């Protein structure tokens, strides 16, 4: 249950602090509504030209630019899955350079947390999970995760990343990329082909005619598996049994003859990553766009088919060209999208949100990923979470110093992560991750003793009071910077001060109430 002082606060200050979230126009600090800015600080790109043309055609007005405070929080969460530190927010807001947003984007792409966070995304898609029904086993999970993490840190071109997975052979412990083939629930050619199509082509083979599915499966008909004397080690290899050439048909209808001594997977991979391939670059560009904007140009992002056309074909084609011309440099694609006016719009729609979201007339509001939210709470509380799994062997114990976004194994979870939609990693579908809010989530944040004790015992919140010499106004400003990455508006500061005067609580308790209210706000729980 929520303790009495929380109920007292909720009846007074909470509506002012929480319900004002995501409702306005803007300034960088303290002004009435801190969510929007007046003018654009950078020119429009080809992305913006495409989006604005589609909006004009449909009579939809785009949102204005987001404020600097909104941008710094948004880009930290979207690029590195991490809330900015208060000092980073202050430094960014004080920076007078016209290109400070572009400079911040470049800096974030170079941080270690970029690979940490995006390894989480790729582990979801690649089904990195030790236990049933994937059964990679812990040793292979750790090896696979380390390989994915290093590929991201090196910014390996995406076509090379995909080819390394598709043509891999060897031990699941020593050649970790072979776990791509082990992380498919069925080991028959048709199941492997379905996983390949979903991951690298963004399409679901169950929507294809039987003949076309069989043609694609043929390229994976020689994938074989064998055990070794090492516990849980398995070798993925190319079955040498066929003694003659094989005729096959690629998904675009091209007929090929594959010599007996050539790996059919290599033929498929070489076709897949060609610049003119109709699926590969399109799928990749669409996925990255959906990750950063909250919705694919083709929606859902892993359901590309003729009867599910892109909402903006020119935009998607332009992103495809940029990806190919950059030699499949994903950082380049990130920069293009993040620096666009489209990405940097306010999240407050000028009209009906449904068509606005479909045509990207605003930044799409969506709840934080479960792991990101857990890490954000830990950052506020000044604590960590210990994860463990006693099955299968060897037992896994994750220290409290490791962040949740670095959980390699989809089998290692917690009631919190499950409540907030962490995916089971069974299928590789984007929809496995559930970022929709629920009543259970709201009740947990309002009533959980873990949240209450985290705030009351937080060394970070206690340290704020000491640093500002117990000055209430300064303390409130620092709590806002810590939790919402912005300064309070005048109305919010006045509401908090009124709570100090009238609640009958000491300064520490009243400040805890402010922190509790902000943690329960939509502005904290959602990307905006």
Secondary structure, 3 states (H helix, E strand, C coil): CCCHHHHHHHHHCHHHHHHCCCCCCCCCCCCCCCCECCCCCCCCCHHHHHHHHHHHHCCCCCCCEECHHHHHHHHHHHHHCCCCCHHHHHHHHHCCCCCHHHHHHHHHHCCHHHHHHHHHHHHHHCCCCCCCCCCCCHHHHHHHHHHHHHHHHCCCCHHHHHHHHHCCCEECCCCHHHHHHHCCCCCCHHHHHHHHHHHHHCCCHHHCCHHHHHHHHHHHCCEEEEECCCCCCEEEEECCCCCCCEEEECCCCCEEEECCCCCHHHHHHHHHCCCCCCCHHHHHHHHHHHHHHCCCCCCCCCCCCCCCCCCCHHHHHHHHHHHHHCCCCHHHHHHHHHCCCCCCECCCCCCCHHHHHHCCCCCCCEECCHHHHHHHHHHHHCCCCCEEECCCCCCEEECCCCCHHHCCCCCCCCHHHHHCCCCCCCCCCHHHCCCCCCHHHHHHHHHCHHHHHHHHCCHHHHHHHHHCCCCHHHHHHHHHHHHHCCCCCHHHHHHHHHHHHHCCCCHHHHHHHHHHHHHCCHHHHEEC
